[in-house]
């Protein structure tokens, strides 16, 4: 026989309850260990590992942008409103029941020859299916309101999508232009650095005065703040785009936010005339569509308000059971089918219906004013966006050969300076002009892309699938 004090005997479970206890303790220990591992693990972020194209950025925003997610919840909430609105036309299943008990001294009892009528306890139960037959026009109106509400919610969601798309496009272009501006300013600093080194060699050789060295140093010092600002603009632009895409930027990330882009600034031709743009905007803008539905909904409010003047008729059918008033025993029950109709009509309601009608009519007229005003504002928005697009297009065309001319001017200025027919001032002026030309060209490409995106948004053409 095995010794009860043996160590292995102490670890052996004696019954099923002890087995479960040991297993529970083991599970808790494992969970605690895993919890420590997970809490100590580094936080991961959902940044993409591959460079993002503009289309990829827009698609990410449609799934992660907070405004889009809020709009989706609003769309879901509107579905609940639609269900509530249609409820008046759907049959209702009602279950009612009651029980009451009274002191015997509070019950009228008729007693004759041992026969009693009346009881101190009563109960009743009903199951009814109730269907509205006539509600003064509210039933048909509820179906129209449900349809309009659904369409308005979808249009509002599409408006949020369109706004987010243009914000992401502008944010994307801001990152691209900031990155290009860094390249331009770095090239400028590099050229001025080489010019300073060349001037120092000439000064050491005694061919140029000390003034030339000082002038080159000043020009280089003036170029460095522009490079610093360009790098800061790039950091801010990347942070803004990451926020638009719904990314959580690592708190320790300052210089190197893990967000890279594969697109580039291009001037894609876009043929559009102002009358065509205005016509498209008045037809496609989802804001106008939502306001049209809102005006129709206010019109339905008038129908519902006028229905208060009219009667309400419902029919019902069901089953009922209750105790017998001829017996004191509650188990003695009567039951059977019931059916009927009920009519209600407020002949005079103290002016409540009249007040509702006046309110609904005023709100309907206000909705009409809102719709007219929105049409004018959208037309103004289209005109402004079209004018800005024309300006950006003209500026871009004017800068097509400026960079080539600036590079040639700088080459000639250096050649003349080396030949002794030019001055250092000519070289520095040509270098400054080339940097400005490059900066202006990059900015012009950015402005063109942004102006086109805003024009497409103004005419309602930046929605997915359009």
C-alpha positions in Angstrom: 0.0 0.0 0.0 1.3 3.4 -1.0 2.2 5.8 1.8 -0.3 8.7 2.2 2.5 11.1 3.1 4.4 10.4 -0.1 4.9 13.7 -2.2 3.2 12.3 -5.3 0.2 11.3 -3.2 -0.3 14.9 -2.0 -0.5 16.2 -5.7 -3.0 13.6 -6.8 -6.6 14.9 -6.9 -9.0 13.0 -4.6 -12.3 13.7 -6.5 -13.8 15.4 -9.6 -14.3 18.7 -7.8 -10.6 18.9 -6.9 -9.7 18.2 -10.5 -11.8 21.2 -11.7 -10.2 23.3 -9.0 -6.7 22.4 -10.1 -7.6 23.1 -13.8 -9.2 26.5 -12.9 -6.0 27.5 -11.1 -3.9 26.5 -14.1 -6.1 28.4 -16.5 -5.9 31.6 -14.3 -2.1 31.3 -14.1 -1.8 30.9 -17.9 -4.1 33.9 -18.5 -2.1 36.0 -16.1 1.1 35.1 -17.9 -0.3 35.9 -21.3 -1.6 39.2 -20.0 1.8 40.2 -18.9 3.3 39.2 -22.3 0.6 41.2 -24.2 1.0 44.3 -22.0 4.8 44.2 -22.5 4.5 43.7 -26.2 5.1 46.8 -28.4 2.1 48.6 -29.7 1.5 47.9 -33.4 0.0 50.4 -35.9 -2.0 49.8 -39.0 0.2 51.9 -41.3 0.6 50.3 -44.8 3.9 48.8 -45.6 3.7 49.7 -49.3 3.6 53.3 -50.7 0.1 54.6 -51.1 -1.3 55.8 -54.4 -4.1 58.4 -54.4 -6.7 55.8 -55.0 -5.4 53.7 -52.2 -5.5 56.7 -49.8 -9.1 57.4 -50.8 -10.2 53.8 -50.3 -8.5 53.7 -46.9 -10.3 56.9 -45.9 -13.6 55.4 -46.9 -13.1 52.7 -44.4 -11.2 54.4 -41.6 -11.9 58.1 -41.7 -13.9 59.2 -38.5 -16.3 61.4 -40.5 -17.2 58.5 -42.8 -17.7 56.2 -39.8 -19.9 58.7 -38.1 -21.9 59.1 -41.4 -22.3 55.3 -41.6 -23.8 55.3 -38.1 -26.1 58.1 -39.0 -27.2 56.1 -42.0 -27.9 53.1 -39.7 -29.8 55.3 -37.3 -32.0 56.6 -40.2 -32.9 53.0 -41.0 -34.4 52.8 -37.5 -36.3 56.0 -38.2 -37.7 54.5 -41.4 -38.9 51.4 -39.5 -40.6 53.7 -36.9 -42.3 55.8 -39.6 -43.8 52.7 -41.4 -45.0 51.2 -38.2 -48.5 52.9 -38.4 -49.3 50.9 -41.5 -48.2 47.5 -40.0 -50.6 45.4 -37.9 -50.0 45.4 -34.1 -50.1 42.4 -31.9 -51.1 43.4 -28.4 -51.2 41.3 -25.2 -53.0 42.8 -22.2 -53.8 41.5 -18.8 -55.1 42.7 -15.5 -55.7 41.5 -12.0 -57.3 43.3 -9.1 -58.2 42.4 -5.5 -60.4 44.3 -3.1 -61.4 44.1 0.5 -64.6 42.2 0.8 -66.3 45.1 2.5 -65.6 47.2 -0.7 -67.4 44.8 -3.0 -71.1 45.0 -3.9 -72.5 41.5 -3.5 -76.0 40.4 -4.5 -77.0 37.3 -2.6 -80.3 35.6 -3.1 -81.2 32.1 -1.8 -77.6 31.3 -1.5 -76.6 32.7 -4.9 -73.9 35.4 -4.8 -73.0 37.8 -7.6 -69.7 39.7 -7.2 -66.2 38.8 -6.3 -63.3 40.5 -4.4 -60.8 39.2 -7.0 -60.9 39.6 -10.8 -58.6 38.9 -13.7 -58.7 39.5 -17.5 -56.4 38.6 -20.4 -56.5 39.5 -24.1 -54.5 38.9 -27.2 -55.4 41.3 -30.1 -54.3 41.9 -33.6 -55.0 45.6 -34.4 -54.9 47.1 -37.8 -55.4 50.8 -38.7 -57.8 51.2 -41.5 -58.1 55.0 -41.7 -55.9 57.6 -40.1 -56.8 60.7 -42.1 -54.1 60.2 -44.7 -51.3 59.3 -42.3 -50.9 55.7 -43.4 -50.1 56.6 -47.1 -48.0 59.5 -45.9 -45.9 57.3 -43.6 -44.9 55.1 -46.5 -43.9 58.2 -48.5 -42.0 59.6 -45.5 -40.2 56.4 -45.0 -39.0 56.4 -48.6 -38.0 60.1 -48.5 -36.1 59.6 -45.2 -34.2 56.7 -46.5 -33.2 58.6 -49.7 -32.3 61.7 -47.7 -30.0 59.7 -45.3 -28.3 58.1 -48.2 -27.7 61.5 -49.9 -26.3 62.9 -46.6 -23.9 59.9 -46.4 -22.8 60.5 -50.0 -22.2 64.2 -49.1 -19.9 63.1 -46.2 -18.1 60.7 -48.6 -17.6 63.5 -51.2 -16.2 65.9 -48.6 -13.8 63.3 -47.2 -12.6 62.4 -50.7 -11.7 66.0 -51.6 -10.1 66.5 -48.2 -7.9 63.3 -48.7 -7.0 64.5 -52.2 -5.9 67.9 -51.0 -4.0 66.3 -48.1 -2.3 63.9 -50.4 -1.3 66.7 -52.8 0.0 68.7 -49.8 2.3 65.9 -48.9 3.6 65.6 -52.4 4.3 69.4 -52.8 6.0 69.6 -49.4 8.2 66.7 -50.4 9.1 68.3 -53.7 9.8 71.6 -52.0 12.3 69.9 -49.8 14.0 68.6 -53.0 14.0 72.1 -54.5 15.4 73.7 -51.4 18.0 71.0 -50.9 19.2 71.5 -54.5 19.4 75.3 -53.8 21.4 74.8 -50.6 23.7 72.4 -52.4 24.3 74.8 -55.3 24.9 77.7 -53.0 27.3 75.4 -51.0 29.3 74.6 -54.1 29.3 78.3 -55.0 30.7 79.2 -51.6 33.4 76.5 -51.9 34.3 77.7 -55.3 34.5 81.3 -54.1 36.7 80.3 -51.2 39.1 78.6 -53.6 39.2 81.7 -55.7 39.7 83.9 -52.6 42.6 81.7 -51.5 44.1 82.0 -55.0 43.7 85.8 -54.7 41.4 86.2 -57.7 38.3 87.5 -55.8 38.0 89.8 -52.8 36.7 88.8 -49.4 33.4 90.5 -50.2 32.5 87.7 -52.6 33.0 85.1 -49.9 30.8 87.0 -47.5 28.1 87.4 -50.1 28.1 83.7 -50.9 27.9 82.9 -47.1 24.9 85.2 -46.7 23.1 83.6 -49.6 23.7 80.2 -48.3 22.5 81.2 -44.8 19.4 82.8 -46.3 18.6 79.5 -48.1 18.8 77.2 -45.1 15.6 78.6 -43.3 13.6 77.8 -46.4 14.8 74.2 -46.3 13.9 74.0 -42.6 10.4 75.4 -43.3 10.0 73.0 -46.2 10.8 70.0 -43.9 8.4 71.2 -41.2 5.7 71.7 -43.8 6.3 68.1 -44.9 6.0 66.8 -41.3 2.7 68.7 -40.8 1.3 67.5 -44.2 2.0 63.9 -43.4 0.4 64.2 -39.9 -2.7 65.8 -41.5 -3.0 63.1 -44.1 -2.5 60.3 -41.5 -5.3 61.9 -39.5 -7.6 62.0 -42.6 -6.9 58.3 -43.2 -7.8 57.4 -39.7 -4.3 56.2 -38.7 -3.0 56.4 -35.1 0.4 58.1 -35.4 3.0 56.7 -33.0 3.6 59.1 -30.2 7.4 58.8 -30.6 7.2 59.4 -34.4 8.3 63.0 -35.3 10.5 63.0 -38.3 9.8 59.6 -39.9 6.0 59.0 -39.8 5.6 55.5 -41.5 3.5 56.9 -44.4 4.9 56.8 -47.9 3.2 57.9 -51.1 3.7 56.6 -54.6 1.9 59.3 -56.5 3.3 62.4 -58.0 2.0 65.8 -59.0 0.8 65.8 -62.6 -1.2 68.2 -64.7 -3.8 66.0 -66.3 -5.9 68.0 -68.8 -9.5 68.6 -67.7 -12.0 70.0 -70.2 -14.9 71.8 -68.6 -16.9 74.9 -69.5 -18.7 77.0 -66.8 -22.3 76.5 -68.1 -21.7 72.7 -68.2 -20.2 72.8 -64.7 -23.1 74.7 -63.2 -25.6 72.4 -64.9 -23.8 69.3 -63.6 -23.7 70.7 -60.1 -27.4 71.5 -60.0 -28.1 67.9 -61.2 -25.5 65.9 -59.2 -24.8 67.7 -55.9 -26.1 65.4 -53.1 -26.7 68.4 -50.8 -29.4 69.7 -53.2 -30.9 66.2 -53.4 -31.1 66.0 -49.6 -32.7 69.4 -49.4 -35.3 68.4 -52.0 -36.2 65.4 -49.8 -36.3 67.6 -46.8 -38.7 69.9 -48.6 -40.9 66.9 -49.5 -40.7 65.7 -45.9 -42.0 69.1 -44.6 -44.8 68.8 -47.1 -45.7 65.4 -45.6 -45.7 67.1 -42.2 -48.6 69.2 -43.4 -50.5 66.1 -44.5 -50.0 64.6 -41.0 -51.0 67.8 -39.3 -54.3 68.0 -41.3 -55.0 64.4 -40.4 -55.7 65.5 -36.9 -59.0 67.0 -38.1 -60.1 63.5 -39.3 -61.2 60.4 -37.5 -59.1 57.4 -36.7 -60.5 53.9 -37.4 -59.0 50.5 -36.4 -60.3 47.0 -36.5 -59.1 44.2 -34.2 -59.5 40.5 -33.6 -58.2 38.3 -30.9 -58.8 36.0 -28.0 -60.0 36.9 -24.5 -60.3 35.1 -21.1 -61.5 36.3 -17.7 -62.8 34.9 -14.5 -66.5 34.4 -13.9 -68.2 37.0 -11.8 -70.8 34.4 -10.8 -68.1 32.3 -9.1 -65.7 33.1 -6.3 -63.3 30.5 -7.6 -60.7 32.3 -9.8 -60.0 29.1 -11.7 -63.5 29.3 -13.1 -62.8 31.2 -16.4 -64.6 32.2 -19.5 -62.8 32.6 -22.8 -63.4 32.9 -26.6 -62.7 34.9 -29.7 -63.4 38.6 -30.0 -63.5 41.0 -32.9 -64.6 44.6 -33.4 -63.8 48.1 -34.6 -62.9 51.3 -32.7 -63.3 54.9 -33.9 -61.9 58.0 -32.4 -62.5 61.6 -33.6 -61.5 64.8 -31.8 -64.3 67.1 -32.8 -62.6 70.0 -30.9 -59.0 69.8 -29.6 -58.6 73.4 -28.4 -56.7 74.5 -31.6 -54.0 71.8 -31.4 -54.5 70.6 -35.0 -54.6 74.2 -36.3 -51.4 75.0 -34.6 -49.7 72.0 -36.0 -50.8 72.9 -39.5 -49.5 76.5 -39.2 -46.2 75.2 -37.9 -45.9 72.6 -40.7 -46.7 75.2 -43.4 -44.1 77.6 -42.1 -41.4 74.9 -41.9 -42.3 73.8 -45.5 -41.8 77.3 -46.8 -38.6 77.6 -44.9 -37.4 74.3 -46.5 -38.2 75.9 -49.9 -36.1 79.0 -49.1 -33.2 76.7 -48.0 -33.4 74.8 -51.2 -33.3 78.0 -53.3 -30.5 79.5 -51.3 -28.5 76.2 -51.5 -28.8 76.3 -55.3 -27.4 79.9 -55.4 -24.6 79.0 -53.0 -23.6 75.9 -55.0 -23.6 78.0 -58.2 -21.3 80.5 -56.5 -19.1 77.6 -55.3 -18.9 76.3 -58.9 -18.0 79.7 -60.3 -15.3 80.2 -57.7 -13.8 76.7 -58.2 -13.9 77.2 -62.0 -12.2 80.5 -61.7 -9.5 79.1 -59.4 -9.0 76.2 -61.8 -8.5 78.6 -64.7 -6.0 80.6 -62.7 -4.0 77.4 -61.8 -4.1 76.2 -65.4 -2.8 79.5 -66.7 -0.1 79.8 -64.0 1.1 76.3 -64.8 1.3 76.9 -68.5 3.3 80.1 -67.9 5.8 78.1 -65.9 6.4 75.3 -68.4 9.8 76.5 -69.7 10.8 78.8 -66.9 12.9 76.1 -65.1 14.7 75.2 -68.3 15.4 78.9 -68.9 16.5 79.4 -65.3 19.0 76.5 -65.6 20.4 77.9 -68.8 20.7 81.3 -67.3 22.6 79.9 -64.3 24.9 78.0 -66.7 25.6 81.2 -68.7 26.2 83.3 -65.6 28.7 80.8 -64.3 30.5 80.7 -67.6 30.7 84.4 -67.8 31.9 84.7 -64.3 34.7 82.1 -64.9 35.6 84.0 -68.1 35.8 87.3 -66.2 33.0 89.0 -68.1 30.4 88.4 -65.4 30.2 88.9 -61.7 29.4 86.8 -58.7 26.2 88.8 -58.3 25.0 87.5 -61.7 25.6 83.9 -60.6 23.8 84.4 -57.3 20.9 86.2 -58.9 20.6 83.4 -61.5 20.7 80.8 -58.7 17.9 82.7 -56.8 15.8 82.9 -59.9 16.2 79.2 -60.6 15.1 78.3 -57.1 12.1 80.6 -57.4 11.2 79.0 -60.8 11.4 75.5 -59.4 9.4 76.5 -56.3 6.8 78.2 -58.4 6.5 75.2 -60.8 6.0 72.7 -58.0 3.5 74.9 -56.3 1.7 75.4 -59.7 1.4 71.7 -60.2 0.0 71.4 -56.6 -2.4 74.3 -57.1 -3.6 72.8 -60.4 -4.3 69.4 -58.8 -6.1 70.9 -55.8 -8.1 73.3 -58.0 -9.2 70.4 -60.2 -10.2 68.3 -57.1 -12.2 71.2 -55.7 -13.9 71.8 -59.1 -14.9 68.2 -59.3 -16.3 68.4 -55.8 -18.2 71.6 -56.7 -19.9 69.9 -59.6 -20.5 66.6 -57.6 -18.2 64.5 -59.9 -15.8 63.2 -57.2 -18.0 60.4 -55.9 -16.9 56.9 -56.4 -18.3 55.4 -59.5 -18.9 58.8 -61.2 
